Amino acid sequence: MTDQEIIKRINEGLEEEFEIPKEKLIPGARLYGELGLDSLDAVDMVVVLEQQFRIKIREDDGIQAIRTLDDLHVFILAKVSSRPDP
């Protein structure tokens, strides 16, 4: 899976799970501002991403530092690329 395919899946997941309009899904969009997510949504988002990409996200992975959609893309791309091959 290419980086662009991963980013597309992340965006589609956010659009579907949290009903975020596609036009709002721009790299600089703040998750807790423009995209309207809250702390409960963040927990749900982690669960969705873990299932979607078969990864494990722990608090000490730096997930709390994610502020923008681009931060999320970079974080998930790194997690997926470091995932052991099945």
C-alpha positions in Angstrom: 0.0 0.0 0.0 1.4 3.4 -1.0 1.6 6.4 1.2 -1.2 8.1 -0.8 -3.4 5.0 -0.4 -2.9 5.1 3.4 -3.7 8.8 3.6 -6.8 8.2 1.5 -8.0 5.4 3.8 -7.3 7.6 6.9 -9.4 10.4 5.4 -12.2 8.1 4.3 -12.3 6.6 7.8 -12.6 10.1 9.4 -15.2 11.1 6.9 -17.3 8.0 7.5 -16.9 7.5 11.3 -17.1 11.1 12.3 -19.2 12.6 9.5 -16.5 15.1 8.6 -17.1 16.7 5.2 -14.4 15.7 2.7 -13.6 19.4 1.9 -12.5 19.9 5.5 -10.0 17.1 5.3 -7.0 19.2 4.5 -3.5 18.5 5.9 -3.4 21.6 8.2 -6.8 21.1 9.7 -6.7 20.9 13.4 -8.4 17.7 14.7 -9.8 19.4 17.8 -10.7 22.7 16.0 -11.7 22.7 12.4 -12.6 19.0 12.4 -14.6 19.2 15.6 -13.2 16.1 17.3 -13.2 15.8 21.1 -11.3 13.5 23.5 -14.0 10.8 23.2 -13.7 10.9 19.4 -9.9 10.6 19.8 -10.3 7.3 21.6 -12.8 6.1 18.9 -10.3 7.3 16.2 -7.5 5.2 17.7 -9.7 2.1 17.7 -10.7 2.6 14.1 -7.2 3.2 13.0 -5.9 0.2 14.9 -8.4 -2.0 13.2 -8.1 -0.5 9.8 -4.3 -0.8 9.6 -3.7 -3.7 11.9 -1.5 -1.6 14.2 -1.3 -1.1 17.9 -1.2 2.5 19.2 0.0 3.1 22.8 0.1 6.4 24.7 3.8 6.4 24.8 3.9 6.3 21.0 3.4 10.1 20.9 -0.2 10.1 19.9 -0.9 13.0 22.3 1.3 15.2 20.2 -1.0 14.9 17.2 -2.8 18.2 16.5 -3.4 18.3 12.8 -4.6 15.9 10.1 -1.1 16.0 8.6 0.4 15.0 12.0 -2.0 12.1 12.0 -1.0 11.1 8.5 2.7 11.1 9.4 2.1 9.2 12.6 0.0 6.4 10.9 2.5 6.2 7.9 5.3 5.6 10.4 3.3 3.0 12.3 2.3 1.1 9.1 5.9 1.2 7.7 7.3 -0.2 11.0 4.7 -2.9 11.2 6.1 -6.4 10.7 5.2 -8.1 7.5 2.4 -10.7 7.9 
